[in-house]
Amino acid sequence: MALSLRLLGPDDVEALQGLLESVPSYAERITGYPPGPSDGLSALISVPDGFDPSGKHGLGLWDGGELVAFTDVLVGYPDPAVAFVGLLVVRGGAHRRGLGRRMHDAVVDLARSASTVTRLRLGIVATNAAVAEPFWRALGYEPTGETKPYRYDHLRSTVALWERRC
């Protein structure tokens, strides 16, 4: 497997959409719905209110012409000392091959290249916790004790914030 890592751009929306559609159970756990037709574009361009889009980095891991993993990182969110991992997803059928860990290594490298970042942070939606927590714990993340309400249409849950040092 010859893997390559690069930033995604507008020409990659279709590949990202296909990746997200390959794991419909993820979308169902965090939204209550299967992936929507614009989820790829949304994952590539959406940022929190007030955040400078230049701090958003969408990294893709490719196996030849197939996008096999994606991560979305906000460098400097919610403050300059933090890089926030908004999403890390591996193509359906490609789990347990180290692709998630490889993507996380790229996140760490990106965060370390930003002189102000000392911590990595992410949120785990309670309806996805059984799947997500073991992965993030294995990478050294720990819950901060902070939780916030989470709502997506009719789905109501909470999101727990987790962190680790870079």
N, C-alpha and C positions, 0 to 999 in steps of 0.2 A: 504494500500500500504506500504510494508516494503522496504524502500529504503536503499541502501548502496552505499558509495562513496569509490573509490579506484583509484590508479594510473593504467593507462592502459599499457600493454606491448605487445610484439609481438604476443602473443596468442589471443589478442583482436582485431586484424585488421579486421577480418570478421564481428564482431559485430559493429565496428565503420563504416565500409563500409555500412552495412545495415542501420545504423542510418542516414548517409549522404544521402543515396538513398531514405529515407523516406521523405525528404524535397527537392525535385528536384528544386523547385522554387528558393531556396537560391542559389544553384550553377548557375542556369540560370541568376540570377540577377548580380552575381559577375564575371562570366566567359563567359556568353553568351551560355553556353552548359549545358546539364543535367550532373549529377555527372558521372565522369569517373571511370573506373574499378580499378584504383589505388589511388583514392582520400583518402580512409581510411588510407592506408600506408603513404601517403604523409602527411596527417594531424598529424600522430603520430611521424614522424621522421624529417620532414623538419625544418631547422633553417636558419636564415639569414646568409649570408656570414660573416665569422669571429666570429660568436657567438659560445660559448662552448656548445655543446649539453647537457651537464650535467645540464644546467640551464633551460632546457625545461621540463615542467610537463604537461602531458596529463591526466586530471582527468575525470573519468567516473562515472555517476550516474546510478545505476542499480536498476531495479524493478524485483526482482527475477533474472532470467537468461536473461532479456532483458535490453540492454543499452538504457536508455531513454534520456540521455543528456551527452554532452561532452564539455569540455573546454580545451584550449591549452594556457598555460601561460609561458612566457619567463621571468624568474626572473633575473634582472640585465640587461635588454635590453630596450633602447639603452645605458643606463648607470646604475651604481650600485643602484641609488636611485629609479629606475623604475621597475615595473613588467608590462610587456606588454601582454594584452589579445589578442591573435591572432585569436581566434575563440571561440564562445560559441553557441552551437546549441542544440535544443530540438527536439526530435523525432516528426515527423509529426503525428497529431492526439492527441498529448499530450500537446499542448500549453494551456496557461491560467490556469495551475494547480500549478503554483509556482515553477516549476522545474528550470526555468532559474534563478530565484532569489536564489534558493537553491545552484545552481552551482556557482553563483556570490559570495555567502557567503563563499564558499570553496576557491574561488580565494582570497578573502580578508584575510581569515585565513592563506593561504599559503604565501601571500605577507607580512603579519605581522610577520610571523615566520622567515623571512629573515631580519637580523638586519639592513641592509643598505636601505631597500625599504621604501620610504615615499609616493610614488605616484603610481597610477594605470593608465595605458595609453592604448589606443586602436585606431584603424583606422576604419572609416566608409566610405565604397565606396559609391559614390554618387548614383549609380544605385540601392543601397540597403537602402538608407537613409530613405525613407518613412516607411520602416518596422523597421529598427534598431534604429533610433534616439529616438522615444518615450520610448523604453525599456531602453536604456542607460541613458537617461535624468532622468527617474524615479529612477534610481540607484545612482543618484548624479553626473553623469559625465557632463562635460561642454566642448564645443568646445574650443580649444586653439587658434584658428585663423590660425593655420598652415594647409595648404593643399599641396598635392603633386600630380603629375600626376600618373595615374593608367592605366596599360595596361595589358590585358590578350588576347593574340592572336588578334582578330579583334575588341574586345571591348575596347574602350578608354573612360576613365572617370577620376575622381579625387578621392582622399581619404582625408578625413578631420580627423585630430587628435583630440581626446577628452581625458580629464583627470579628475581624482578626487584624493583626498587624501585617504590614506589607512584607 
